[in-house]
C-alpha cells in the first residue's frame, strides 16, 4: 500500500488532469462553437490539435522518462500543462485556444505510470495496478461532466480552464514531494545517442506482435477518446435531442463506464494471467462489444435510459487499452517500457486526431440545423465508417503473421 500511495497515486493524479482535459471539450464544445463561430470541422480540428500534440510528444517524452525517471519529467510537464490551461482561459480567439490545447503537458501521464509500475511491481500485478491507476485518472473524465456543468454558470468556460491550471500546479508539487526517483538499488539508465534510442523505438514498431495487435487496439481505445474528447456531447444534443443537464448526465455515465472498464478489465486480465490464460482475451471481447454498441447507436436511439446504458457500455468496452499496454510491455526489456507505451499511445493518439477531424468533415456534408447543430444522419454515417474500420482491423488481427520473435 505504501508504494501505491507514494508512487501510483501522485502519477495517477496527472492522469486525472489528462482525462479532464480530454473530456471537457465534449461539454464545452457547443458553447465554444457558438462563441467563436466554429463549423463542425473547425470544432473537430480544435479538439484534435490536443491529440496531435499529444501524439507528437510521445517519442521525446517516452525517451525522457526512460532516461530521467517519471518524477522529474512529470513535475515539469505538469507545470507546462498549467501554462496551457492558463492560455485557454485567456483566449481571445480559436487560435489561442488551439495553442493552449496543444497537449504536451499531459503527454506523459500513462507512460510515467507504466514506467513506474514496471520498476516497482511484479509482472503478474502490472495489469491490475495499471488498471487501478487509469481508473483514478478516468475520474477526471467524470469531473468534466456534471460537476463542470454545475460550475459553468458560475465560472464560465474561462474559469473552468483556470481551475485546471491551478490543479496542475498542485499535482506538480505532489509528484515532486511524494514520488521517489527509482526503487533502491536500481542502476541509472545508460545515456546513449538519440539515434540509438530512436532505433530502439523502430524495433518496437517492426516487432510482429506489435504490428499484429496495434491497429485493432489503437482503434478500440481511439474510438473511446474520439467521442469522449468531443463528439459524444454534440451527438447527444443533435441526435438524441438532450438539453444541457441531461447531456451532462449521459456524459457522466460515459465517464463511469471508462472508470469501471479500466478497473475491472485490468483485474480480469491479471486474474487470467495468473491462471495461465492469455490476458489479450479481454481486449478481444472488448472489440466485439464495441462493434455491437456502434451498430445500435447508428439507429439513432432517443430513449434516455437506453442512451445512458449505451454510452456506458461503449466506454466500458473500449477501456481495455491498459491491458494491451501491460501485456505488450512484458514482452520487451524493462529499459524499453517507456518507448513501448509511447509506440502504442502515439499510434492511438494519431488515430484520434484523424477520427475527430474526419467526423467533423463528414458532418459538414449535411446542412447545419437552425439551432447550430448538425444532421443526425451525418453522425450515423460517421459511426458506420468507424464500424467498418474496426472490422478491417479484426481481419488484420486474424491474418497478421504470428511468428515468435525475441523482443
C-alpha positions as CSV (number, residue, x, y, z in Angstrom):
1,X,0.0,0.0,0.0
2,X,2.9,2.3,0.7
3,X,4.2,2.0,-2.9
4,X,0.7,2.7,-4.2
5,X,0.3,5.8,-2.1
6,X,3.8,7.2,-2.8
7,X,4.2,6.1,-6.5
8,X,0.9,5.3,-8.1
9,X,-1.4,8.0,-6.6
10,X,0.6,11.1,-7.5
11,X,1.3,9.9,-11.0
12,X,-2.3,8.9,-11.4
13,X,-3.3,12.4,-10.5
14,X,-1.7,13.6,-13.7
15,X,-3.9,11.0,-15.5
16,X,-6.9,12.7,-13.8
17,X,-5.9,16.1,-15.4
18,X,-5.2,14.3,-18.7
19,X,-8.7,12.8,-18.7
20,X,-10.4,16.1,-17.6
21,X,-8.6,17.9,-20.4
22,X,-9.7,15.4,-23.0
23,X,-13.3,15.3,-21.8
24,X,-14.0,18.9,-21.1
25,X,-14.4,20.0,-24.7
26,X,-17.3,17.4,-25.2
27,X,-19.2,19.6,-22.7
28,X,-17.9,23.0,-23.6
29,X,-17.8,22.3,-27.4
30,X,-21.2,23.7,-28.2
31,X,-20.5,26.8,-26.2
32,X,-17.1,27.3,-27.9
33,X,-18.6,26.7,-31.3
34,X,-21.2,29.4,-30.8
35,X,-18.9,31.9,-29.2
36,X,-16.2,31.6,-31.9
37,X,-18.5,30.7,-34.9
38,X,-16.9,27.3,-35.5
39,X,-18.1,24.8,-38.1
40,X,-18.1,21.0,-37.3
41,X,-14.7,20.6,-39.0
42,X,-13.4,23.7,-37.1
43,X,-14.6,22.3,-33.8
44,X,-13.1,18.9,-34.7
45,X,-9.8,20.5,-35.5
46,X,-9.8,22.4,-32.2
47,X,-10.3,19.2,-30.3
48,X,-8.0,17.2,-32.5
49,X,-5.0,19.5,-32.0
50,X,-4.8,18.3,-28.5
51,X,-4.3,14.7,-29.7
52,X,-1.9,15.8,-32.5
53,X,0.4,17.4,-29.9
54,X,-0.1,14.5,-27.6
55,X,1.0,12.1,-30.3
56,X,4.0,14.1,-31.4
57,X,5.2,14.4,-27.9
58,X,5.1,10.7,-27.2
59,X,8.6,9.9,-28.6
60,X,10.6,12.6,-26.7
61,X,8.5,12.2,-23.5
62,X,8.9,8.4,-23.5
63,X,12.6,8.7,-24.1
64,X,12.9,11.4,-21.3
65,X,11.0,9.2,-18.8
66,X,13.2,6.2,-19.7
67,X,16.4,8.3,-19.1
68,X,15.4,10.7,-16.3
69,X,12.6,9.0,-14.5
70,X,8.9,9.6,-14.1
71,X,9.2,12.0,-11.1
72,X,11.4,14.6,-12.8
73,X,9.7,14.5,-16.2
74,X,6.1,14.6,-14.8
75,X,6.9,17.5,-12.5
76,X,8.0,19.6,-15.4
77,X,5.1,18.5,-17.7
78,X,2.5,19.3,-15.0
79,X,3.8,22.9,-15.0
80,X,3.7,23.0,-18.8
81,X,0.1,21.8,-18.7
82,X,-0.8,24.6,-16.2
83,X,0.6,27.1,-18.7
84,X,-1.6,25.6,-21.5
85,X,-4.7,25.8,-19.4
86,X,-3.9,29.4,-18.5
87,X,-3.6,30.3,-22.2
88,X,-7.0,28.7,-22.9
89,X,-8.5,30.7,-20.0
90,X,-7.2,34.0,-21.6
91,X,-8.0,33.0,-25.2
92,X,-9.3,35.8,-27.4
93,X,-9.9,33.6,-30.5
94,X,-9.8,29.9,-31.6
95,X,-6.1,30.2,-32.4
96,X,-5.3,30.9,-28.8
97,X,-7.5,28.0,-27.7
98,X,-5.7,25.7,-30.2
99,X,-2.3,26.8,-28.8
100,X,-3.4,26.3,-25.2
101,X,-4.9,22.9,-26.1
102,X,-1.5,21.8,-27.6
103,X,-1.4,18.8,-25.2
104,X,2.4,18.4,-24.5
105,X,2.0,18.9,-20.7
106,X,-0.2,15.9,-20.2
107,X,1.6,13.7,-22.8
108,X,3.5,11.6,-20.3
109,X,0.6,10.6,-18.0
110,X,0.2,6.9,-19.0
111,X,3.9,6.5,-19.9
112,X,5.0,7.6,-16.5
113,X,2.6,5.3,-14.7
114,X,3.7,2.3,-16.8
115,X,7.4,3.1,-16.3
116,X,7.0,3.4,-12.5
117,X,4.9,0.2,-12.3
118,X,7.4,-1.9,-14.2
119,X,10.0,-0.7,-11.7
120,X,8.0,-1.1,-8.5
121,X,5.6,-4.1,-9.1
122,X,6.0,-7.7,-10.2
123,X,4.8,-8.7,-13.7
124,X,1.7,-10.5,-12.5
125,X,0.4,-7.4,-10.9
126,X,1.1,-4.9,-13.7
127,X,-2.4,-5.1,-15.4
128,X,-4.2,-4.8,-12.1
129,X,-2.3,-1.8,-10.7
130,X,-2.2,-0.1,-14.0
131,X,-6.0,-0.6,-14.4
132,X,-6.4,0.9,-10.9
133,X,-4.2,3.9,-11.8
134,X,-6.2,4.5,-15.0
135,X,-9.4,4.1,-13.0
136,X,-8.2,7.0,-10.8
137,X,-7.2,9.0,-13.9
138,X,-10.6,8.4,-15.5
139,X,-12.2,10.2,-12.6
140,X,-11.0,13.3,-14.4
141,X,-13.4,12.5,-17.2
142,X,-16.1,12.1,-14.6
143,X,-15.3,15.6,-13.1
144,X,-15.6,17.1,-16.6
145,X,-19.3,16.2,-16.9
146,X,-22.0,17.0,-14.2
147,X,-19.6,18.9,-11.9
148,X,-18.3,21.1,-14.7
149,X,-21.9,21.7,-16.0
150,X,-22.9,22.8,-12.5
151,X,-19.9,25.2,-12.2
152,X,-20.2,26.6,-15.8
153,X,-22.9,29.2,-15.0
154,X,-20.8,30.5,-12.1
155,X,-17.2,30.3,-13.5
156,X,-17.8,30.3,-17.3
157,X,-15.7,28.3,-19.6
158,X,-12.6,30.5,-18.9
159,X,-12.9,29.8,-15.2
160,X,-13.0,26.1,-15.9
161,X,-9.7,26.3,-17.7
162,X,-8.3,28.5,-15.0
163,X,-9.2,25.9,-12.4
164,X,-7.4,23.2,-14.4
165,X,-4.3,25.4,-14.4
166,X,-4.3,25.7,-10.6
167,X,-4.9,21.9,-10.2
168,X,-1.9,21.2,-12.5
169,X,0.4,23.2,-10.3
170,X,-0.8,21.4,-7.2
171,X,-0.2,18.0,-8.9
172,X,3.3,19.1,-9.9
173,X,4.1,19.8,-6.2
174,X,2.6,16.5,-5.1
175,X,4.7,14.5,-7.6
176,X,7.8,16.3,-6.7
177,X,7.4,15.8,-2.9
178,X,6.0,12.2,-3.0
179,X,7.2,10.1,-5.9
180,X,10.7,8.5,-5.4
181,X,13.1,8.7,-8.3
182,X,13.6,4.8,-8.5
183,X,13.5,1.7,-6.4
184,X,16.5,1.2,-4.1
185,X,19.4,-0.4,-5.9
186,X,18.2,0.5,-9.4
187,X,21.1,1.2,-11.8
188,X,20.8,4.5,-13.6
189,X,20.0,4.2,-17.3
190,X,22.9,4.4,-19.7
191,X,22.9,7.5,-21.8
192,X,23.0,6.7,-25.5
193,X,22.8,8.8,-28.6
194,X,19.4,9.9,-29.8
195,X,19.7,7.9,-33.0
196,X,20.3,4.8,-31.0
197,X,17.2,5.4,-28.8
198,X,15.0,6.1,-31.9
199,X,16.3,2.9,-33.4
200,X,15.0,1.1,-30.3
201,X,11.6,2.5,-31.0
202,X,11.8,1.4,-34.6
203,X,12.4,-2.2,-33.4
204,X,9.2,-2.0,-31.4
205,X,7.2,-0.8,-34.4
206,X,8.6,-3.7,-36.6
207,X,8.1,-6.4,-34.0
208,X,5.5,-8.9,-35.3
209,X,3.4,-8.9,-32.1
210,X,3.3,-5.1,-32.0
211,X,2.3,-5.0,-35.7
212,X,-0.4,-7.6,-35.2
213,X,-2.2,-6.1,-32.2
214,X,-1.6,-2.3,-32.7
215,X,-4.3,-1.4,-35.3
216,X,-7.2,-3.1,-33.5
217,X,-6.1,-1.8,-30.1
218,X,-5.4,1.7,-31.3
219,X,-8.9,1.9,-32.9
220,X,-10.6,0.4,-29.8
221,X,-9.1,3.0,-27.4
222,X,-9.2,5.7,-30.1
223,X,-12.9,5.5,-30.5
224,X,-13.5,6.0,-26.8
225,X,-11.3,9.1,-26.7
226,X,-12.7,10.4,-30.0
227,X,-16.2,10.6,-28.6
228,X,-15.2,11.4,-25.0
229,X,-12.9,14.2,-26.3
230,X,-15.6,15.9,-28.4
231,X,-18.3,14.1,-30.4
232,X,-20.4,12.4,-27.7
233,X,-21.7,15.7,-26.4
234,X,-22.8,17.1,-29.8
235,X,-24.3,13.6,-30.7
236,X,-26.4,13.7,-27.6
237,X,-27.7,17.2,-28.5
238,X,-28.2,16.7,-32.2
239,X,-29.3,13.0,-32.4
240,X,-30.9,12.3,-29.0
241,X,-32.2,15.9,-28.6
242,X,-31.0,16.2,-25.0
243,X,-30.6,19.5,-23.1
244,X,-27.6,20.6,-21.2
245,X,-28.4,18.8,-17.9
246,X,-29.5,15.6,-19.5
247,X,-26.4,15.6,-21.8
248,X,-24.1,16.0,-18.8
249,X,-25.8,13.1,-17.1
250,X,-25.2,10.8,-20.0
251,X,-21.6,12.0,-20.2
252,X,-21.3,11.2,-16.5
253,X,-22.3,7.6,-17.3
254,X,-19.7,7.6,-20.1
255,X,-17.0,8.6,-17.7
256,X,-18.3,6.0,-15.2
257,X,-18.1,3.4,-17.9
258,X,-14.5,4.3,-18.6
259,X,-13.6,4.1,-14.9
260,X,-15.3,0.7,-14.4
261,X,-13.8,-0.6,-17.6
262,X,-10.2,0.4,-16.7
263,X,-10.5,-1.1,-13.2
264,X,-12.4,-4.3,-14.0
265,X,-10.7,-5.3,-17.2
266,X,-7.3,-4.8,-15.6
267,X,-8.3,-7.0,-12.7
268,X,-9.7,-9.6,-15.1
269,X,-6.6,-9.7,-17.2
270,X,-4.3,-10.2,-14.1
271,X,-6.6,-12.9,-12.9
272,X,-6.5,-14.6,-16.3
273,X,-2.7,-14.4,-16.5
274,X,-2.4,-15.9,-13.0
275,X,-4.3,-18.9,-14.3
276,X,-2.3,-19.3,-17.4
277,X,-4.9,-17.7,-19.7
278,X,-3.8,-15.2,-22.4
279,X,-4.7,-11.7,-21.0
280,X,-5.3,-10.4,-24.5
281,X,-8.6,-12.3,-24.4
282,X,-10.1,-9.4,-22.5
283,X,-9.4,-6.8,-25.3
284,X,-10.7,-9.2,-27.9
285,X,-14.1,-9.3,-26.0
286,X,-14.0,-5.5,-25.8
287,X,-13.7,-5.2,-29.6
288,X,-16.7,-7.4,-30.2
289,X,-18.8,-5.5,-27.6
290,X,-17.7,-2.1,-29.1
291,X,-19.0,-3.2,-32.5
292,X,-22.4,-4.0,-31.1
293,X,-22.7,-0.7,-29.4
294,X,-21.8,1.2,-32.5
295,X,-24.3,-0.7,-34.5
296,X,-27.1,0.2,-32.1
297,X,-26.0,3.9,-32.0
298,X,-26.3,4.1,-35.8
299,X,-30.0,3.5,-35.4
300,X,-30.3,6.9,-33.6
301,X,-32.0,5.8,-30.3
302,X,-33.6,8.5,-28.2
303,X,-34.8,6.7,-25.1
304,X,-33.0,8.4,-22.1
305,X,-32.4,5.1,-20.1
306,X,-31.2,3.3,-23.2
307,X,-28.8,6.2,-24.0
308,X,-27.3,6.0,-20.5
309,X,-26.8,2.3,-20.9
310,X,-25.4,2.5,-24.5
311,X,-22.8,5.2,-23.8
312,X,-21.8,3.5,-20.5
313,X,-21.3,0.2,-22.4
314,X,-19.5,2.0,-25.3
315,X,-16.9,3.5,-22.8
316,X,-16.6,0.3,-20.8
317,X,-15.9,-1.9,-23.8
318,X,-13.3,0.5,-25.2
319,X,-11.4,0.8,-21.9
320,X,-9.3,-2.4,-22.3
321,X,-6.3,-0.4,-23.6
322,X,-4.2,-0.6,-20.4
323,X,-4.5,-4.4,-20.6
324,X,-2.8,-4.3,-24.0
325,X,-0.1,-1.9,-22.8
326,X,0.7,-4.1,-19.8
327,X,0.7,-7.3,-21.8
328,X,2.9,-6.0,-24.6
329,X,5.3,-4.2,-22.2
330,X,6.2,-7.6,-20.6
331,X,7.5,-8.8,-24.0
332,X,10.2,-6.2,-24.1
333,X,13.2,-5.3,-21.8
334,X,12.3,-3.0,-18.9
335,X,14.5,-0.2,-20.3
336,X,12.2,0.0,-23.3
337,X,8.9,0.2,-21.3
338,X,8.5,3.9,-21.8
339,X,9.0,3.5,-25.6
340,X,6.6,0.5,-25.8
341,X,3.9,2.6,-24.2
342,X,5.0,5.5,-26.4
343,X,4.6,3.5,-29.6
344,X,1.1,2.3,-28.6
345,X,0.0,5.6,-27.2
346,X,1.3,7.6,-30.1
347,X,-0.4,5.3,-32.7
348,X,-3.7,5.6,-30.8
349,X,-3.5,9.4,-30.4
350,X,-2.6,9.9,-34.1
351,X,-5.7,7.9,-35.0
352,X,-7.8,10.1,-32.6
353,X,-6.6,13.2,-34.4
354,X,-7.6,11.7,-37.7
355,X,-11.0,10.5,-36.5
356,X,-12.0,13.7,-34.8
357,X,-11.2,15.7,-37.9
358,X,-12.8,13.1,-40.2
359,X,-16.1,13.1,-38.2
360,X,-16.2,16.9,-38.5
361,X,-15.7,16.8,-42.2
362,X,-18.5,14.2,-42.6
363,X,-20.9,16.3,-40.5
364,X,-20.2,19.3,-42.7
365,X,-21.5,17.4,-45.7
366,X,-25.1,17.9,-44.4
367,X,-26.8,21.4,-44.0
368,X,-26.4,22.8,-40.5
369,X,-29.5,22.7,-38.3
370,X,-31.2,26.1,-37.4
371,X,-30.1,25.8,-33.8
372,X,-26.5,25.4,-34.7
373,X,-26.3,21.6,-34.6
374,X,-25.5,19.0,-37.3
375,X,-27.5,16.3,-39.1
376,X,-28.3,13.1,-37.2
377,X,-27.7,11.2,-40.5
378,X,-24.2,12.6,-40.6
379,X,-23.4,11.1,-37.2
380,X,-24.8,7.7,-38.3
381,X,-22.6,7.7,-41.4
382,X,-19.6,8.5,-39.3
383,X,-20.4,5.7,-36.9
384,X,-20.8,3.3,-39.9
385,X,-17.4,4.3,-41.1
386,X,-15.7,3.6,-37.8
387,X,-17.6,0.3,-37.6
388,X,-16.2,-0.7,-41.0
389,X,-12.7,0.3,-39.9
390,X,-13.0,-1.9,-36.8
391,X,-14.0,-4.8,-39.0
392,X,-10.9,-4.3,-41.1
393,X,-8.6,-4.3,-38.0
394,X,-10.2,-7.6,-36.9
395,X,-9.4,-9.1,-40.2
396,X,-5.8,-7.9,-39.9
397,X,-5.6,-9.3,-36.3
398,X,-6.6,-12.7,-37.7
399,X,-4.4,-12.6,-40.8
400,X,-1.2,-11.0,-39.5
401,X,1.9,-13.2,-39.0
402,X,2.3,-14.8,-35.6
403,X,6.0,-15.6,-35.7
404,X,7.7,-15.7,-32.3
405,X,10.5,-13.1,-32.5
406,X,12.5,-12.1,-29.4
407,X,11.9,-8.5,-28.4
